Amino acid sequence: CDEVWAVGKNPAAVLREYGYEGEVHVMPNGATLRTVSPGDVAEVCRRWGLGDEPVILFVGQMDWKKNISTVLEACAIMLKEYGVRFRLLLAGQGPDSMAIERKIRELGLEKVAQTVGHISDTSLLDGLYSKASIFAFPSLYDAAPMVVREAAVMGTPSVMVRGSTAAETIQDGINGLLCENTPEDLARVMAGALRDQEALKFMGEKAKETIPVVEKA
């Protein structure tokens, strides 16, 4: 290879751990800054019956390796122990789609959680990101997920696992939220955040300022 690139400092460190000793150029993923149409947000609300309750959103492959079980179990804890109103939407497709739907039923989340399938329409996806109060992405598998940057473009802060490679861009309580890798702590963090919408709005604005590598449309 003439050059070796990594999408962040943490992935570059992993290359070192693997034994690579050459130069590594850190080249973060980028996301185009854009605005969302009010009509797209309205269509999202109409299509999935969303009202004024806060929305927790996951976008990604429907695969357990994305730590989706932690999101589902955290939401079950929030209902039982915190009494927080919310809706959970999971967008994507993958090998564990049916198992995830079964898990939703097993945890008694049918009234608040649903899978919405793969969304290829960027305008509709932007509407989902914009409507969401929190983007829940506790993946330990991803290095520099584009979905976190896409959410940030729409002013939506992410909650991620503390110390994970994916969470490299997150400053806890400033441009996003960090939790331990347990359903209990994710539930605690999300429940606290949903009770303070002003703080979430502030974090969303900071996420938009700091997380995308800015490329203006």
C-alpha positions as CSV (number, residue, x, y, z in Angstrom):
1,C,0.0,0.0,0.0
2,D,1.1,3.5,-0.7
3,E,-0.8,4.9,2.2
4,V,-2.8,3.5,5.2
5,W,-5.8,5.4,6.4
6,A,-7.9,5.0,9.6
7,V,-11.3,6.6,10.3
8,G,-10.2,7.7,13.8
9,K,-7.5,7.7,16.4
10,N,-8.9,4.6,18.1
11,P,-9.0,2.5,14.9
12,A,-5.4,3.7,14.2
13,A,-4.4,2.5,17.7
14,V,-5.9,-0.9,16.9
15,L,-3.7,-1.1,13.8
16,R,-0.7,-0.6,16.1
17,E,-2.0,-3.4,18.3
18,Y,-2.1,-5.7,15.3
19,G,1.5,-5.0,14.7
20,Y,1.5,-2.3,12.0
21,E,4.5,0.0,12.4
22,G,4.1,2.3,9.4
23,E,2.5,5.7,9.1
24,V,-1.2,6.0,9.6
25,H,-3.3,8.9,8.2
26,V,-6.4,9.6,10.3
27,M,-9.2,10.5,7.9
28,P,-12.6,10.8,9.7
29,N,-15.8,9.9,7.9
30,G,-17.8,13.0,6.8
31,A,-21.4,13.9,6.6
32,T,-23.1,16.6,4.5
33,L,-24.7,19.4,6.5
34,R,-28.3,19.8,5.3
35,T,-31.7,20.8,6.6
36,V,-34.8,18.6,7.0
37,S,-38.2,19.5,5.5
38,P,-41.1,19.9,7.9
39,G,-43.1,17.8,5.5
40,D,-40.7,14.9,5.9
41,V,-41.0,15.1,9.7
42,A,-44.8,15.2,9.4
43,E,-44.7,12.1,7.1
44,V,-42.6,10.2,9.6
45,C,-45.1,11.1,12.4
46,R,-48.0,10.0,10.2
47,R,-46.4,6.8,9.0
48,W,-45.5,5.5,12.4
49,G,-48.1,7.2,14.5
50,L,-45.8,9.4,16.5
51,G,-47.1,12.1,18.7
52,D,-45.5,14.3,21.3
53,E,-43.8,11.5,23.2
54,P,-39.9,11.5,23.0
55,V,-38.5,9.1,20.4
56,I,-35.5,6.9,20.8
57,L,-34.0,5.8,17.5
58,F,-31.7,3.1,16.4
59,V,-30.5,2.9,12.7
60,G,-28.3,0.1,11.5
61,Q,-28.0,-3.5,10.6
62,M,-30.5,-5.7,12.5
63,D,-27.8,-7.9,13.9
64,W,-27.2,-8.7,17.6
65,K,-23.6,-7.7,17.2
66,K,-24.8,-4.1,17.2
67,N,-25.7,-4.5,20.9
68,I,-29.4,-4.1,20.1
69,S,-30.4,-6.4,23.0
70,T,-28.9,-3.8,25.4
71,V,-31.2,-1.1,23.9
72,L,-34.3,-3.3,24.2
73,E,-33.6,-4.4,27.7
74,A,-32.8,-0.8,28.7
75,C,-36.2,0.3,27.3
76,A,-37.9,-2.4,29.3
77,I,-36.2,-1.2,32.5
78,M,-37.2,2.4,31.7
79,L,-40.9,1.4,31.5
80,K,-40.8,-0.7,34.6
81,E,-38.6,1.3,36.9
82,Y,-38.6,4.9,35.6
83,G,-42.1,5.4,34.2
84,V,-40.7,7.4,31.3
85,R,-42.9,8.0,28.2
86,F,-41.2,7.2,24.9
87,R,-41.3,5.5,21.6
88,L,-38.5,3.3,20.3
89,L,-38.0,2.9,16.5
90,L,-35.4,0.5,15.0
91,A,-34.6,1.1,11.3
92,G,-32.7,-1.3,9.2
93,Q,-32.6,-4.9,8.0
94,G,-30.4,-7.9,8.7
95,P,-30.2,-11.5,9.8
96,D,-31.7,-11.0,13.3
97,S,-34.7,-9.0,12.3
98,M,-37.2,-11.7,13.3
99,A,-35.4,-12.5,16.5
100,I,-35.4,-8.8,17.5
101,E,-39.2,-8.6,16.9
102,R,-39.6,-11.6,19.1
103,K,-37.4,-10.0,21.8
104,I,-39.7,-6.9,21.7
105,R,-42.7,-9.1,22.4
106,E,-40.9,-11.1,25.1
107,L,-40.0,-7.8,26.9
108,G,-43.5,-6.5,26.7
109,L,-42.5,-3.5,24.5
110,E,-45.1,-4.0,21.7
111,K,-46.9,-0.7,22.6
112,V,-43.8,1.4,22.5
113,A,-41.3,-0.3,20.2
114,Q,-41.3,-1.3,16.6
115,T,-39.0,-2.2,13.7
116,V,-39.6,0.0,10.6
117,G,-37.4,-1.9,8.1
118,H,-34.7,-0.6,5.8
119,I,-35.2,3.1,4.7
120,S,-33.5,4.0,1.5
121,D,-35.2,7.4,1.2
122,T,-32.7,9.9,2.6
123,S,-35.5,12.5,3.2
124,L,-37.5,10.1,5.2
125,L,-34.4,9.0,7.2
126,D,-33.6,12.6,7.9
127,G,-37.1,13.1,9.2
128,L,-36.6,10.1,11.6
129,Y,-33.3,11.5,12.8
130,S,-34.9,15.0,13.3
131,K,-37.9,13.6,15.2
132,A,-35.8,11.5,17.5
133,S,-34.8,12.9,20.9
134,I,-32.0,10.4,21.4
135,F,-30.0,8.2,18.9
136,A,-29.2,5.0,20.8
137,F,-26.1,3.3,19.4
138,P,-24.3,1.3,22.1
139,S,-22.4,-0.8,19.5
140,L,-19.0,-2.2,20.4
141,Y,-18.5,-3.5,16.9
142,D,-18.4,-0.3,14.9
143,A,-15.3,1.9,14.5
144,A,-16.7,5.3,13.3
145,P,-20.4,4.8,12.5
146,M,-21.8,7.1,9.8
147,V,-25.3,6.9,11.5
148,V,-24.0,8.9,14.5
149,R,-22.8,11.6,12.2
150,E,-26.1,11.5,10.3
151,A,-28.0,11.9,13.5
152,A,-25.7,14.8,14.5
153,V,-26.4,16.6,11.2
154,M,-30.1,16.6,12.2
155,G,-29.3,17.9,15.7
156,T,-29.9,14.6,17.5
157,P,-27.4,13.6,20.2
158,S,-26.3,10.0,20.5
159,V,-25.8,7.8,23.6
160,M,-22.9,5.4,23.2
161,V,-20.8,3.0,25.4
162,R,-18.1,4.7,27.3
163,G,-14.6,3.7,26.1
164,S,-15.9,2.1,22.9
165,T,-14.1,2.9,19.6
166,A,-17.4,4.2,18.2
167,A,-17.7,6.8,20.9
168,E,-14.5,8.6,20.1
169,T,-16.3,11.8,19.1
170,I,-18.6,11.9,22.1
171,Q,-18.0,14.4,25.0
172,D,-20.4,13.2,27.7
173,G,-23.1,15.7,28.5
174,I,-21.8,18.2,25.9
175,N,-22.4,16.7,22.4
176,G,-23.8,13.4,23.4
177,L,-24.1,10.9,26.2
178,L,-22.0,7.9,27.5
179,C,-23.1,4.9,29.5
180,E,-21.6,1.7,30.7
181,N,-22.2,-1.4,28.6
182,T,-25.2,-2.6,30.7
183,P,-29.0,-2.2,30.1
184,E,-29.3,-0.8,33.6
185,D,-26.9,2.1,33.0
186,L,-28.2,2.8,29.5
187,A,-31.7,3.0,31.0
188,R,-30.5,5.4,33.7
189,V,-28.8,7.6,31.2
190,M,-31.6,7.7,28.7
191,A,-34.3,8.2,31.3
192,G,-32.4,11.1,32.8
193,A,-31.9,12.7,29.4
194,L,-35.5,12.4,28.4
195,R,-36.5,14.2,31.5
196,D,-34.4,17.2,30.5
197,Q,-35.3,18.1,26.9
198,E,-33.5,21.5,27.1
199,A,-30.2,19.7,27.9
200,L,-30.9,17.3,25.0
201,K,-31.5,20.2,22.6
202,F,-28.2,21.8,23.7
203,M,-26.3,18.5,23.2
204,G,-28.0,18.1,19.8
205,E,-26.8,21.6,18.7
206,K,-23.3,20.8,20.0
207,A,-23.3,17.5,18.2
208,K,-24.2,19.3,14.9
209,E,-21.3,21.7,15.5
210,T,-18.6,19.1,16.4
211,I,-19.3,15.6,15.1
212,P,-19.8,15.8,11.3
213,V,-16.6,16.6,9.3
214,V,-18.3,19.5,7.6
215,E,-19.1,19.3,3.9
216,K,-21.7,21.8,3.0
217,A,-24.3,20.7,0.4
